[in-house]
Amino acid sequence: MRNLILSTALALSLSLSACSNPSSAPDDQAAIAIYDRSATELSILDWVNKNLENETEWTFADPLDQYAITFIKLTLAIGQHDPNFVDAYSGPAQWKEEAASNAQTPDDLADQVQVLRESLAALEAQNTDKNIRLEQLIKQARAMATRLDVVRGLPVSFNQEVSDIYDVVPPVYDLSQFDSALAEIDRLLPGDAPLADRVTEFRNSLAIPADKLKPVFDRAIEECRNRTQAYYDLPGSEKFNMEFVTDKSWSGYNYYQGDYESLIQMNTDFPIIIDRAVDLGCHEGYPGHHVWNLFVESELVNERGWIEYSVQPLFGPFGPIAEGSANYGIELAFPGDQKLKFEKDVLYPMAGLDPSQAEKLAELGRLTGKLTHATNEISRQYLDGKITREEAIPLIQKYYLASAEKSEQRVRFIETYRGYVINYNMGKDLVREYIAASGNTHNAHWEAFQNILTQPMTASDIVDELNAK
């Protein structure tokens, strides 16, 4: 009975999606517009917008297009209950307006997501050939269902959340295995004060002065962009706008606006250290999130007509690749010691800082990089209720090597984004392995990097490819 009810509900949902104004739909079925990408020069978004404007009833030659629209509308509707869920949207404005007035509860939406999942599974069963678009939609719908469980307050373990949403199995760590890296950092910055305090003091001594933030970041971003453009033809109209903000749980964020434009915000709650200029310029911009979004819009939405990529749920299977590629993009754009050289020669003087400290700061960054997975384990223990918030903060301080205030900010990030924390380090590890397997030349690395962004690929896809080699 439930399947019959759900199938009926999906039929109703698809009908409402297909007709922008059902009450005024014409009786003449010949007036129904049919989208067939092989028979029209219009992109699917242009075609949909045209028919929305004309209040025309429509349908699709490819059923995946209709399921994709259902996915988009569900994503926007969930975003009304989960303010962080929709990371970017460049589809029809009307659908966003409809979502804002949507009165469905999270339970209602969970039922509709289940319908979508069953329908996609049935479509998969009918296909004998591999269909990457269908496979990724199935993963997206699974992630959506699990995130809705979190939103509804249902019990979801850290491992289940990470596996179902981010398509990767998180390893379990013994925190003591990270103590050897702490010992190396202790030798690098000797002293009697607690190690986190010594690290904070040293890093803060190399903070960019407030009046130098914009010029330093502008120059860093310019360099990141120039290095990326040496390998990629970026759209001529692409834009990257930057703001400095406060009171956030993150250090930087890319809000993709659509039409090849990004708004990047940098958090100034805490001092911004000189090595973060290139890091954030690459991660949020080139060849990181901004370039990822350019490729998604140009290659997946406009060229292939995969309309589902006009919306990007933050909590979805592409998280490890999105964050992993953005983090790996730093060493892709600045291989070897090129980042250090650029900082010493250009950014340190611009900021009025002592370039003789650059090597020590770079070495500190290399060593603290060994600690990133510790945050995953602390997050697991905290979110699974094994430790309290009061116990999590000092553990973060120990392995994140930050002040108590910044460590508390990190715990707020974990509370807000939960299992998303694994994407930065596990994702980077996967991307690095994939790039390394592509060959030894810079051209091969940049080509493999673009392939990750435009396939599109999730973590399990990369693991499967690596295991097949």
Protein Blocks (a to p, Z undefined) as FASTA:
>chain_A
ZZmmmmmmmmmmmmmmmpmblmlpcfblmlpccddfklccbdfklmmmmmmmnopacddf
blklmmmmmmmmmmmmmmmmmmklpmbdcbdfklmmmmmmpcbdfklmmmmmmmmmmmmm
mmmmmpmbdcfklmmmmmmmmmmmmmmmmmnopacdfklmmmmmnopacddddfklmmmm
mmmmmmmmgcjbdfklmmmmmmmmmcccfklmmmmmmmmmmmmmmmmmmmpccdfkbccd
ddddehiabfbdcddebjhiacddddfkbccdfklmmmmmmmmmmmclmmmmmmmmmmmm
mmnopaklmpccfbbcklmmmmmmmmmmmmmmmgcjlmmmmmmmmmmmmnopafklmmmm
mmmmmmmmmmmmmmmmmmmmmmnopacfklmmmmmmmmnopafklmmmmmmmmmmnmmmm
mmmmmmmmmmmmmmmmnojbfklmmmmmmmmmmmpccfklmmmmmmmZZ
